[in-house]
Amino acid sequence: MEHRVYYAVTFNEEETKALIKLRSEFIKACSEGKPIPKNSMHMTLAFLGNVGDEDLSLLRLIRESISFEPFTFQLSKLGYFPDQKDSRLYYLTSSQDEALYALQKALTDALKKHQVAFHDRQFLPHLTLSRKTILKEEPQLSLPLTLTVSSFHLLESIPYENTRIGINIDKTKDLD
């Protein structure tokens, strides 16, 4: 069986509420879009794409092999990736926070060491707000927002309503 997976930071309840508020501020500026569901607020560190069941154990071991001290960082800027013809995927990111980028580098170095393919081209840690989005006005966001990173997880992207959400698959039992 194939799994669409990525590594991501998730946030505590208070931080998630603040992120949902930012997402709501962003949605007000949109004429079209598919906002990320409230139950899927996360910051992607590395996107792997489709992997087989046989790869999950190694991916979990890679996650467990990376240690770091908890740290805070600030979401400070809005960016976008081209999505389709006239729409964009909008995200929030940090302005080169050293600890955040060091964590991402440790993860991607471990993936390279184990020869695990991942999307490496100009990838930056990001928190997606909305896909297939067209703005009607400039968003007014309450930035910066300080968040804490104390762990990160292996998530699987699954269909949910009209979009996708990430579910934690750090443990084998989560696949049952």
C-alpha positions in Angstrom: 0.0 0.0 0.0 1.2 3.5 -0.8 1.2 6.4 1.7 1.6 10.1 0.9 3.9 11.2 3.7 5.8 14.2 5.1 7.5 15.3 8.3 5.9 18.2 10.1 5.8 20.2 13.3 2.4 20.2 15.1 1.4 22.7 17.7 -0.3 22.7 21.1 -4.0 23.7 21.6 -3.3 27.4 22.3 -1.0 27.8 19.4 -3.4 26.0 17.1 -6.2 28.4 18.1 -3.9 31.3 17.2 -3.1 29.7 13.8 -6.8 29.1 13.1 -7.4 32.8 13.9 -4.6 33.7 11.3 -6.2 31.4 8.8 -9.6 33.1 9.3 -8.0 36.5 8.8 -6.5 35.2 5.6 -9.8 33.6 4.3 -11.5 37.1 4.6 -9.1 38.3 1.8 -9.9 35.4 -0.6 -12.4 35.2 -3.4 -11.7 31.5 -3.9 -9.8 28.8 -2.1 -9.6 25.6 -0.2 -8.5 26.5 3.3 -6.6 23.9 5.4 -9.0 22.3 7.8 -8.7 23.4 11.4 -7.7 19.9 12.5 -4.7 19.9 10.2 -2.6 23.0 11.2 1.1 22.0 10.9 4.4 23.2 9.5 5.9 21.0 6.8 9.6 20.3 7.2 10.1 17.8 4.4 7.6 16.3 1.9 8.4 12.8 0.7 5.4 12.0 -1.5 4.2 8.4 -2.0 6.1 5.7 -0.1 5.3 2.0 0.4 4.5 0.2 3.6 8.1 -1.2 3.6 9.6 2.3 3.9 7.6 3.4 7.0 9.9 1.7 9.6 13.0 3.5 8.2 11.1 6.8 8.1 10.1 6.4 11.7 13.7 5.5 12.7 15.0 8.6 10.9 12.5 10.8 12.9 13.6 9.1 16.2 17.3 9.6 15.4 17.0 13.4 15.3 17.4 15.2 18.6 17.2 18.9 19.4 16.4 21.2 22.2 12.9 22.7 22.1 12.9 26.2 20.7 10.5 29.1 19.7 10.3 30.8 16.3 8.2 33.4 14.7 5.9 33.0 11.7 6.5 36.3 10.1 5.7 36.3 6.4 3.1 35.2 3.9 4.2 33.5 0.7 2.8 31.4 -2.1 3.6 28.7 -4.5 2.0 28.6 -8.0 -0.8 26.1 -7.7 -2.7 26.1 -11.0 -3.3 28.5 -13.8 -4.7 31.4 -11.8 -4.6 30.1 -8.2 -1.9 29.8 -5.6 -1.1 27.8 -2.5 -0.6 30.4 0.3 1.6 29.7 3.3 3.2 31.3 6.3 6.9 30.9 7.0 9.7 32.2 9.2 12.3 34.7 8.1 15.2 32.3 8.2 14.9 31.3 11.9 18.2 29.5 12.7 16.8 26.8 14.9 13.9 25.9 12.6 16.2 25.7 9.6 18.8 23.7 11.6 16.1 21.1 12.4 15.0 20.9 8.8 18.7 20.5 7.7 19.2 17.7 10.3 16.1 16.0 8.9 17.1 16.4 5.2 20.7 15.3 5.9 19.4 12.1 7.6 17.0 11.5 4.6 20.0 11.9 2.2 22.2 9.6 4.3 19.6 6.9 4.1 19.0 7.6 0.4 15.3 8.5 0.9 13.9 10.6 -1.9 12.1 13.8 -0.9 11.1 17.1 -2.5 14.3 19.1 -2.0 14.2 21.9 -4.6 14.0 25.3 -2.9 11.8 23.8 -0.2 11.3 25.8 3.0 9.5 25.0 6.2 6.0 26.3 5.7 2.5 26.3 7.2 -0.1 26.1 4.4 -3.2 28.3 4.9 -5.1 27.6 1.7 -4.8 25.8 -1.7 -6.3 26.8 -5.0 -6.6 30.3 -3.8 -7.4 33.6 -5.5 -7.2 36.8 -3.4 -9.7 39.6 -3.7 -7.6 41.9 -1.5 -4.3 42.1 0.4 -4.6 39.9 3.6 -4.3 41.7 6.9 -2.6 39.2 9.2 -1.6 39.5 12.9 2.0 38.7 12.4 4.5 37.8 13.7 3.2 34.8 15.7 5.6 33.0 18.1 5.3 29.2 18.2 7.2 26.5 20.1 8.8 23.4 18.5 9.3 20.5 20.9 8.9 17.6 18.5 8.0 16.8 14.9 6.2 13.9 13.4 5.8 11.7 10.4 2.3 12.5 8.9 0.3 10.8 6.2 -1.8 13.0 3.9 -5.3 11.6 3.5 -8.5 12.9 1.7 -10.8 14.9 4.0 -13.9 16.6 2.8 -12.8 18.6 -0.3 -9.1 18.7 0.6 -6.5 16.7 2.6 -5.4 16.5 6.2 -2.3 15.0 7.9 -2.6 12.2 10.4 0.2 11.2 12.7 1.7 7.8 11.7 4.7 7.9 14.1 3.7 4.5 15.5 2.8 1.3 13.6 -0.5 0.9 15.5 -1.7 4.1 13.8 -1.9 2.2 10.5 -4.3 -0.5 11.8 
